[in-house]
Amino acid sequence: QVQLVESGGGLVQPGGSLKLSCAASQNIFNFNSVVWYRQAPGKERDFVASINVGGRTDYGDSVKGRFTISRDNLKNTVYLQMINLKPEDTAVYYCRANIVSKYFWGQGTQVTVSS
């Protein structure tokens, strides 16, 4: 069973930065991809960013140019660096990994952007 643990969330002022981590219980190269999603209160879970086994990255339109997804293979961790944060970035952020058709989710980490 794959376990994913997100961390790094918190309260930050508009324009600030945070770096989220998604630590996996096994080698991240076992995963076809790792994806960050977010869910704001009363809204659907939205795609934020992804990285596949080959290193290809993709971003949602609302975060392009502000968020960067990366990975540390030795630490089995995928990161989401967020800069120039806006109040509309407030949400619970989740990471998801898949091995073919099996999907695994973390418990989420809260990000609140407010002055």
N, C-alpha and C positions, 0 to 999 in steps of 0.2 A: 504494500500500500504506500502510495506517495503522500508525503506530507509537505505542505507549503506553509511557511510562516512569514507574514508580512510585518514590517516594522518601519519606524521612521516618521509616522504621521504626527500631527500636532497642530497647534494654533500658530498661524503666521499672519503678518500684516500684508495687505495688498502690495505687490511689488517684491515680496520676499521670495525665499527659496526653501525647498525641502528636498531631501533625497530619500526615497523609499527603497526598501530592500525586500526581496522575496527569496527566502532561504529554502532550498529544497533538501529533502532527506536522501536524495540520490544524485548521481551525476546528471547535470542538466543536459548533457549531450544525449541522454536517453529520450529526451522530449523532442517531439517534432517542432514544437513551438512553445513559447511562454508569452502570455498576453496579459497586459494590465487592462482592467476595466474599472469603471467607477459608477457609483450609484448615489445620486442625491435624493434627499427625502421626497417621496411622492413621485419619483421619476423612474424610468426604466434604467437598467444597467447599460452603460455605454462603453464602446470600445475606446481605449486611450492609445495604446501602443503595443507593438508585438515585435518579437525577435525570433527567427526560426533557427533551426540547427545549423544552417549555413551562414548565419550572421546577418541575414537580410532583415531590415527593420521597416516598420510601417507605423504611421501615426494618424490619429483622428485629426480632422481639419481644425478643430478648435484648439489643439495643442501644438500644432506644427510650429517649429521655430522656438518653442518655449520648453518643451519636454524632450528628454533624451533617454532612450532605453539602452542599457548596456548589460554586460554580464562579466562575472569573474568565475572562470571555470574551476579554479582551484578551490574556491569557497562555495561552489555550487549555488551561486546567488545571482539573481537578476536584479538590476537596479532601475529606478525611474528617477532621474534628476529633473526637478521641476524648478524653473526660474520664472520671474515676472508673474507670480501667481495673482489670480484675480478672484474676487468673491465667488464668481460662478464656477470656480474649480473646487469649491467646497463639496465634499462627498466622502463616502467610504470607498477606499481603493482596494481592489482585489487583484490578486494574480491567479492565473489559471495556466496549467500545463496540460499538454495532451501527449499521450503515447498512442498513436494511430487513432482509434475511435474512443479511447478512454480519456475522460477529462477529470482533472483534479483541481480543487479550489482551496485557496487559503481562507482564513477567517476574516480578513479585511483589516484595514487600518484607517482611522478617521483623519481626514485633512480638513481643517477649517481655516478659511481665509477671511479675516475680519480685522477691522481697525478698532 
